[in-house]
Amino acid sequence: MAVGHPIYESLSHLISELRAQKQTIAHVGIFDLNAYFRERRIRIDNLEAVFGKNGTFVNVLPRWDTGEKVQHPGPFVGENVNIDLGSCRPYPFEEDAVLLVADYAGISQSLSPRELLRKQLAKATNLGYGIKAAFEFEFFVLSENGESLRETEFSVIKKYAPENHCWAGETGAVYAEFIASLERDLINGGIEPLSVGSELGPGCFEVTLQDTDPLMAADDAAFLKLFTKANCRRQGRTASFMAQMSAESAGLSGHLHLSLYELETGKLLFPDSTDENGMSKEFSNFIAGVLNLAPEGLAFSHHTVNSYRRHAKGNWAPRVASWAVQDYSAGIRVVPEPTDKCRMEYRLPGADTNPYMTLAFVIGAGLHGIESQLELSQSLTSPVSSDENHGLDKSLPNDLHEATTRLNASQKSREIFGSRFVDYLVSACVYESEETKRYVSNLERQRYLEIV
């Protein structure tokens, strides 16, 4: 079990402790819609002056798209921010340095994915529930650096470890130095991975994180991406967390594991040995809530155009909102045993997912399922590659445009997550969808240029 970060009484108390530890630098940043860390490097001696009372960060971040193009006209101003005093962790790429997560404290606060997660966690606490969560991410490592990618306009992509096979012992031996260096950077950044190793196909690796409290689980997931990208780029390589990097590459997942317990007693709430599936009533209701809302709320975990490529036929990714016991083909995999590890695995998201929004969605939808005592539909019975709908009326959106349309019309999503955030996410997804429509792929040229 991961250990939580210390909680400090005030920023001045934190600064005092950092000075006592001989820390000199703080990297203070805000996670945007892509869970991309936008930071300022500040000397500890200047931290209170810059980010103490009345400290600000320009509030353009919620209105930037993936290409750092402003989606809406300004004005953009310096908005008050708060540093999360419990977020302090070591910075693995500079001696005597720490990382601190901040967020807007003014008009942009309600647009923050991290704040969205906080609100769902507050609901869980009010209901008497505690939560444990962990993410696992697949990613590709490329033998490309920032310059080589741009020289070829990202069209020539050479994969590192091209001979890799899934879970190959040979890959673990041949590339042991790379795997160990990545694990060191993660540990030095306050992340204790459960496992680091190779995955499916050339250049593919995976990191599985240990379960911890939800906010830290999301922070660990977001920093896992940052540390992995930085580790690779510092070695002249590139790490890709795109859900589908190319037609011939495997789709990449970003799965969430989650369990509930009773805050007052610590009792685990998901297992029930008397049930044929080993599931308690709360567990069934929770999953029913997630599955019921997933077709309308998929944009919470799939907010890029590329997210939906992974669900194309031929990939090992669910195409309907389904569940099953220990079945990796289902949208939600139920793991009933051992009972002390009883949990759900949300298998719909790709590696490009924003962990804050994904976790907030699953918690919010699941709690609604418990409160409403939603009944769980039949479990998945046919393989993921089947053209059938598995007897379930839970088909997922085919693209970002459809997902955005469904989310915009989802009254339940607005009730659970608030119309202001839903409107913001809809607006950002519409903008992203429209920005990519005019781009033409090499595949389209190959198919149409000479024929039509």
C-alpha positions as CSV (number, residue, x, y, z in Angstrom):
1,M,0.0,0.0,0.0
2,A,1.4,3.4,-1.0
3,V,2.1,5.8,1.9
4,G,0.5,9.3,1.7
5,H,2.4,12.5,1.6
6,P,2.7,14.6,4.8
7,I,0.1,17.3,5.3
8,Y,1.4,20.7,6.3
9,E,-0.5,23.4,8.3
10,S,0.4,26.2,5.9
11,L,2.6,27.2,3.1
12,S,5.1,28.8,5.5
13,H,5.2,25.5,7.5
14,L,5.9,23.6,4.3
15,I,8.7,26.0,3.3
16,S,10.2,25.7,6.8
17,E,10.2,21.9,6.4
18,L,11.7,22.1,3.0
19,R,14.5,24.3,4.2
20,A,15.2,21.9,7.0
21,Q,15.5,19.2,4.4
22,K,18.0,21.3,2.4
23,Q,15.6,21.6,-0.5
24,T,16.2,24.6,-2.7
25,I,13.9,24.4,-5.7
26,A,10.1,23.9,-6.2
27,H,8.5,23.0,-9.5
28,V,4.9,24.3,-9.0
29,G,2.4,23.5,-11.7
30,I,-1.2,23.0,-12.7
31,F,-2.5,20.0,-14.6
32,D,-4.6,20.9,-17.7
33,L,-7.3,19.0,-19.5
34,N,-4.8,16.5,-20.9
35,A,-3.3,16.1,-17.4
36,Y,-0.2,17.9,-18.8
37,F,1.8,19.6,-16.1
38,R,2.3,23.3,-16.7
39,E,4.8,24.5,-14.2
40,R,7.0,27.3,-12.9
41,R,10.4,26.6,-11.4
42,I,10.8,28.7,-8.2
43,R,13.5,28.8,-5.6
44,I,12.2,27.8,-2.2
45,D,13.2,31.2,-0.8
46,N,10.8,32.9,-3.3
47,L,8.0,30.4,-3.0
48,E,5.8,32.3,-0.5
49,A,6.3,35.6,-2.4
50,V,5.2,34.0,-5.7
51,F,2.6,31.5,-4.6
52,G,1.6,32.6,-1.1
53,K,-1.3,35.0,-0.4
54,N,-2.5,36.6,-3.6
55,G,-0.2,34.4,-5.7
56,T,-1.5,33.9,-9.3
57,F,-1.1,31.9,-12.5
58,V,-2.5,33.1,-15.8
59,N,-5.9,31.5,-16.3
60,V,-5.5,30.6,-20.0
61,L,-4.8,26.9,-19.3
62,P,-8.5,25.8,-19.2
63,R,-9.0,27.5,-22.6
64,W,-6.0,26.0,-24.4
65,D,-6.4,23.2,-26.8
66,T,-3.9,20.3,-27.2
67,G,-2.0,22.4,-29.7
68,E,-1.8,25.3,-27.3
69,K,-4.2,27.3,-29.4
70,V,-6.7,29.5,-27.4
71,Q,-10.2,28.1,-27.8
72,H,-12.0,31.3,-26.7
73,P,-11.2,35.0,-26.7
74,G,-9.8,36.5,-23.5
75,P,-9.1,38.4,-21.5
76,F,-6.9,36.1,-19.6
77,V,-5.6,37.3,-16.2
78,G,-3.6,36.3,-13.3
79,E,-6.0,34.2,-11.2
80,N,-5.4,33.3,-7.6
81,V,-4.1,29.8,-7.1
82,N,-3.8,27.5,-4.1
83,I,-0.9,25.0,-3.6
84,D,-2.1,21.6,-2.4
85,L,0.1,21.3,0.7
86,G,-0.4,17.5,0.6
87,S,1.0,17.1,-2.9
88,C,4.6,17.7,-2.2
89,R,6.9,15.0,-3.6
90,P,10.5,14.8,-4.7
91,Y,11.5,15.9,-8.2
92,P,13.5,13.2,-9.8
93,F,15.5,15.2,-12.4
94,E,17.1,17.9,-10.2
95,E,18.9,17.6,-6.9
96,D,17.3,19.3,-3.8
97,A,14.0,19.9,-5.6
98,V,10.4,19.1,-5.1
99,L,7.1,19.0,-7.0
100,L,4.0,20.8,-5.9
101,V,0.5,20.7,-7.5
102,A,-1.5,23.9,-7.5
103,D,-4.9,24.8,-8.9
104,Y,-7.0,27.8,-9.6
105,A,-8.9,29.3,-6.7
106,G,-11.1,31.7,-8.6
107,I,-13.5,31.6,-11.6
108,S,-11.5,28.7,-13.2
109,Q,-11.7,26.4,-10.2
110,S,-14.9,24.7,-11.4
111,L,-13.2,23.9,-14.7
112,S,-10.4,21.9,-13.1
113,P,-10.4,18.1,-13.6
114,R,-8.5,17.7,-10.3
115,E,-11.2,19.8,-8.5
116,L,-13.9,17.7,-10.2
117,L,-12.3,14.6,-8.5
118,R,-12.1,16.4,-5.2
119,K,-15.9,17.0,-5.3
120,Q,-16.6,13.4,-6.0
121,L,-14.4,12.3,-3.2
122,A,-16.2,14.7,-0.8
123,K,-19.5,13.0,-1.9
124,A,-18.0,9.6,-1.1
125,T,-16.8,10.8,2.4
126,N,-20.3,12.2,3.1
127,L,-21.8,8.8,2.3
128,G,-19.3,7.2,4.6
129,Y,-17.2,5.5,1.9
130,G,-13.4,5.4,1.5
131,I,-11.8,4.5,-1.8
132,K,-8.6,2.8,-2.9
133,A,-7.5,3.2,-6.5
134,A,-4.7,2.5,-8.9
135,F,-3.9,3.0,-12.6
136,E,-1.9,1.0,-15.0
137,F,-0.6,2.4,-18.3
138,E,0.8,0.9,-21.5
139,F,3.0,3.1,-23.6
140,F,5.3,2.9,-26.7
141,V,9.0,3.9,-26.5
142,L,10.3,5.3,-29.8
143,S,13.8,5.6,-31.1
144,E,13.0,9.1,-32.0
145,N,13.8,12.4,-30.3
146,G,12.0,15.7,-30.6
147,E,14.0,16.8,-33.6
148,S,13.7,13.6,-35.6
149,L,9.9,13.5,-35.1
150,R,9.6,17.0,-36.5
151,E,12.0,16.4,-39.4
152,T,9.6,13.7,-40.7
153,E,6.4,15.5,-39.6
154,F,5.8,12.6,-37.2
155,S,5.3,10.2,-40.1
156,V,8.5,8.0,-39.6
157,I,8.3,6.4,-36.2
158,K,11.0,3.9,-35.3
159,K,10.1,1.8,-32.2
160,Y,12.7,1.1,-29.5
161,A,12.9,-2.6,-28.7
162,P,11.4,-3.6,-32.1
163,E,11.8,-7.3,-31.4
164,N,9.8,-7.1,-28.2
165,H,7.1,-9.8,-27.6
166,C,4.4,-9.5,-25.0
167,W,5.8,-10.1,-21.4
168,A,9.0,-11.4,-23.0
169,G,11.7,-12.5,-20.6
170,E,14.3,-11.7,-23.3
171,T,13.1,-8.1,-23.5
172,G,13.4,-7.8,-19.7
173,A,17.0,-9.0,-19.9
174,V,18.1,-7.1,-23.0
175,Y,16.5,-3.8,-22.0
176,A,17.1,-4.2,-18.3
177,E,19.0,-1.0,-18.0
178,F,16.2,1.1,-19.6
179,I,13.5,-0.6,-17.4
180,A,15.6,-0.1,-14.3
181,S,16.4,3.5,-15.1
182,L,12.6,4.3,-15.6
183,E,11.8,2.5,-12.3
184,R,14.4,4.6,-10.5
185,D,13.0,7.8,-11.8
186,L,9.5,6.8,-10.7
187,I,10.7,5.9,-7.2
188,N,12.8,9.0,-7.0
189,G,9.6,10.9,-7.9
190,G,7.6,9.4,-5.0
191,I,5.9,6.7,-7.1
192,E,6.2,3.1,-6.0
193,P,5.3,1.0,-9.0
194,L,3.9,-2.5,-8.6
195,S,5.6,-3.6,-11.8
196,V,7.5,-2.3,-14.8
197,G,8.0,-4.4,-17.9
198,S,7.3,-5.1,-21.5
199,E,3.8,-5.4,-23.1
200,L,2.2,-6.3,-26.4
201,G,4.3,-5.7,-29.5
202,P,7.4,-3.8,-30.7
203,G,8.4,-0.9,-28.3
204,C,5.5,-1.5,-25.9
205,F,6.0,-1.3,-22.1
206,E,3.7,-1.1,-19.1
207,V,3.8,0.3,-15.6
208,T,1.3,-0.8,-13.0
209,L,0.9,1.3,-9.9
210,Q,0.0,0.3,-6.4
211,D,-3.4,1.2,-4.8
212,T,-3.6,4.3,-2.6
213,D,-6.1,7.0,-1.8
214,P,-7.8,8.4,-5.0
215,L,-6.3,11.8,-5.2
216,M,-2.8,10.5,-4.8
217,A,-3.6,7.7,-7.3
218,A,-4.5,10.3,-9.9
219,D,-1.4,12.4,-9.1
220,D,0.8,9.3,-9.4
221,A,-0.8,8.4,-12.7
222,A,-0.3,11.9,-14.1
223,F,3.3,12.1,-12.9
224,L,3.9,8.6,-14.2
225,K,3.4,10.0,-17.7
226,L,5.5,13.1,-17.0
227,F,8.4,11.1,-15.5
228,T,8.2,8.4,-18.3
229,K,8.3,11.0,-21.1
230,A,11.1,12.9,-19.4
231,N,13.2,9.7,-18.8
232,C,12.8,8.7,-22.5
233,R,13.5,12.1,-23.9
234,R,16.6,12.5,-21.8
235,Q,17.9,9.3,-23.4
236,G,17.1,10.6,-27.0
237,R,13.9,8.6,-27.2
238,T,10.2,9.4,-27.0
239,A,7.4,7.8,-25.0
240,S,3.9,7.8,-26.5
241,F,0.7,7.4,-24.5
242,M,-1.6,7.8,-27.6
243,A,-4.5,5.4,-27.4
244,Q,-3.8,4.3,-31.0
245,M,-0.4,5.5,-32.5
246,S,-0.8,3.7,-35.8
247,A,-2.9,1.2,-37.6
248,E,-0.4,-1.6,-37.2
249,S,0.3,-0.9,-33.6
250,A,-1.7,-2.2,-30.6
251,G,-4.1,0.1,-28.9
252,L,-2.8,1.3,-25.5
253,S,-4.8,1.1,-22.4
254,G,-5.0,3.3,-19.2
255,H,-7.0,1.0,-16.9
256,L,-8.3,2.0,-13.5
257,H,-8.6,-0.4,-10.5
258,L,-10.9,0.7,-7.7
259,S,-12.5,-0.6,-4.5
260,L,-14.7,0.8,-1.7
261,Y,-14.5,0.4,2.1
262,E,-16.4,1.7,5.1
263,L,-14.7,4.8,6.5
264,E,-15.8,4.2,10.1
265,T,-14.7,0.5,10.3
266,G,-12.4,-0.1,7.4
267,K,-14.6,-3.0,6.2
268,L,-14.3,-3.8,2.5
269,L,-17.6,-3.2,0.8
270,F,-17.2,-5.0,-2.5
271,P,-16.7,-8.7,-1.6
272,D,-19.5,-11.1,-0.6
273,S,-18.7,-14.8,-0.4
274,T,-22.4,-15.7,-0.3
275,D,-23.0,-14.3,-3.8
276,E,-22.4,-16.5,-6.8
277,N,-20.1,-13.8,-8.4
278,G,-18.5,-12.9,-5.1
279,M,-20.1,-9.4,-5.3
280,S,-21.9,-7.5,-2.6
281,K,-25.0,-5.5,-3.4
282,E,-23.0,-2.3,-3.2
283,F,-20.6,-3.6,-5.7
284,S,-23.3,-4.6,-8.1
285,N,-25.0,-1.2,-7.7
286,F,-21.7,0.6,-8.2
287,I,-20.9,-1.1,-11.4
288,A,-24.5,-0.7,-12.7
289,G,-24.1,3.1,-12.1
290,V,-20.9,3.2,-14.1
291,L,-22.2,1.1,-17.0
292,N,-25.5,3.0,-17.1
293,L,-23.7,6.4,-17.5
294,A,-20.7,5.3,-19.6
295,P,-22.4,5.6,-23.1
296,E,-23.4,9.2,-22.2
297,G,-20.2,10.1,-20.2
298,L,-17.5,8.5,-22.2
299,A,-15.9,11.9,-23.0
300,F,-14.8,12.1,-19.4
301,S,-12.2,9.4,-20.2
302,H,-12.1,9.8,-24.0
303,H,-11.6,13.5,-24.7
304,T,-9.4,13.2,-27.8
305,V,-10.1,12.2,-31.4
306,N,-7.5,9.5,-31.1
307,S,-9.2,7.9,-28.1
308,Y,-11.8,6.3,-30.2
309,R,-9.4,4.6,-32.7
310,R,-8.5,2.1,-30.0
311,H,-12.1,0.7,-30.0
312,A,-12.0,-0.3,-33.7
313,K,-12.4,-3.9,-34.6
314,G,-9.2,-5.9,-34.4
315,N,-8.1,-4.3,-31.1
316,W,-8.5,-5.9,-27.7
317,A,-10.7,-3.2,-26.4
318,P,-14.4,-3.2,-25.4
319,R,-16.9,-1.7,-27.8
320,V,-19.9,-1.8,-25.4
321,A,-20.4,-0.9,-21.7
322,S,-20.2,-4.4,-20.3
323,W,-19.1,-6.3,-17.3
324,A,-17.9,-9.8,-16.4
325,V,-16.1,-11.7,-13.7
326,Q,-12.4,-12.0,-14.5
327,D,-13.0,-11.4,-18.3
328,Y,-10.5,-9.1,-19.9
329,S,-12.9,-8.6,-22.8
330,A,-15.4,-6.7,-20.7
331,G,-15.6,-2.9,-20.2
332,I,-15.5,-3.6,-16.4
333,R,-13.6,-6.7,-15.2
334,V,-14.8,-7.9,-11.8
335,V,-12.0,-9.3,-9.6
336,P,-13.8,-11.0,-6.7
337,E,-10.9,-13.0,-5.2
338,P,-8.9,-12.9,-3.1
339,T,-11.5,-11.0,-1.1
340,D,-8.9,-8.6,0.4
341,K,-8.1,-7.5,-3.2
342,C,-11.8,-7.5,-4.4
343,R,-12.1,-4.7,-7.0
344,M,-13.3,-3.5,-10.3
345,E,-11.1,-2.8,-13.3
346,Y,-12.4,-0.1,-15.6
347,R,-11.0,-1.2,-19.0
348,L,-12.6,1.3,-21.3
349,P,-10.0,4.1,-21.1
350,G,-6.9,4.3,-23.3
351,A,-3.5,5.4,-22.2
352,D,-4.3,9.0,-23.2
353,T,-6.9,9.3,-20.5
354,N,-6.9,12.1,-18.0
355,P,-6.7,10.2,-14.7
356,Y,-8.5,12.9,-12.7
357,M,-11.6,12.9,-15.0
358,T,-11.6,9.1,-15.4
359,L,-11.5,8.6,-11.6
360,A,-14.1,11.3,-11.0
361,F,-16.4,9.8,-13.5
362,V,-16.2,6.3,-12.1
363,I,-16.7,7.5,-8.5
364,G,-19.6,9.8,-9.4
365,A,-21.4,7.3,-11.6
366,G,-20.8,4.4,-9.2
367,L,-22.0,6.3,-6.1
368,H,-25.1,7.3,-8.1
369,G,-25.6,3.6,-8.8
370,I,-25.5,2.8,-5.1
371,E,-27.7,5.7,-4.0
372,S,-30.3,4.7,-6.7
373,Q,-29.8,1.0,-6.1
374,L,-29.5,0.4,-9.9
375,E,-29.7,-3.2,-11.0
376,L,-26.8,-4.7,-12.8
377,S,-27.5,-6.0,-16.3
378,Q,-26.4,-9.4,-17.6
379,S,-22.7,-10.1,-17.8
380,L,-20.8,-10.3,-21.0
381,T,-21.1,-13.7,-22.6
382,S,-19.6,-13.3,-26.1
383,P,-16.1,-12.4,-27.2
384,V,-14.9,-8.8,-27.6
385,S,-14.3,-9.4,-31.4
386,S,-17.9,-10.3,-31.9
387,D,-20.1,-8.1,-34.1
388,E,-23.0,-8.7,-31.8
389,N,-24.0,-6.2,-29.1
390,H,-23.6,-8.9,-26.5
391,G,-27.3,-8.7,-25.7
392,L,-26.7,-5.3,-24.1
393,D,-28.0,-1.9,-25.1
394,K,-24.9,-0.1,-24.0
395,S,-23.1,0.7,-27.3
396,L,-20.4,3.3,-26.9
397,P,-19.9,6.4,-29.1
398,N,-17.9,5.8,-32.2
399,D,-16.1,9.1,-32.2
400,L,-15.5,12.3,-30.3
401,H,-18.3,14.2,-32.0
402,E,-20.9,11.5,-31.0
403,A,-19.5,11.3,-27.5
404,T,-19.8,15.1,-27.1
405,T,-23.3,15.1,-28.4
406,R,-24.3,12.4,-26.0
407,L,-22.6,14.2,-23.1
408,N,-24.2,17.5,-23.9
409,A,-27.7,15.9,-23.7
410,S,-26.9,13.9,-20.5
411,Q,-29.0,15.3,-17.7
412,K,-27.6,12.7,-15.3
413,S,-24.0,13.8,-16.0
414,R,-25.0,17.4,-15.3
415,E,-26.7,16.4,-12.0
416,I,-23.6,14.4,-10.9
417,F,-20.8,16.5,-12.2
418,G,-22.3,20.0,-12.6
419,S,-23.4,21.7,-15.7
420,R,-20.5,24.2,-15.6
421,F,-17.9,21.4,-16.0
422,V,-20.0,19.4,-18.5
423,D,-20.4,22.6,-20.6
424,Y,-16.7,23.2,-20.4
425,L,-15.8,19.6,-21.4
426,V,-18.3,19.7,-24.2
427,S,-16.9,22.9,-25.5
428,A,-13.3,21.7,-25.4
429,C,-14.2,18.4,-27.1
430,V,-16.2,20.2,-29.9
431,Y,-13.3,22.4,-30.5
432,E,-10.9,19.5,-30.6
433,S,-13.1,17.6,-33.0
434,E,-13.5,20.5,-35.3
435,E,-9.8,21.3,-35.3
436,T,-8.9,17.9,-36.6
437,K,-11.6,17.5,-39.3
438,R,-9.6,19.1,-42.1
439,Y,-6.4,17.0,-41.6
440,V,-5.9,14.3,-44.1
441,S,-3.9,11.1,-43.3
442,N,-1.5,9.2,-45.5
443,L,-3.9,6.4,-45.5
444,E,-6.6,8.5,-47.1
445,R,-4.2,9.7,-49.8
446,Q,-3.2,6.1,-50.4
447,R,-6.8,5.0,-50.8
448,Y,-8.3,7.9,-52.7
449,L,-5.7,10.0,-54.5
450,E,-5.4,7.9,-57.7
451,I,-8.8,6.2,-57.6
452,V,-11.6,8.8,-57.1
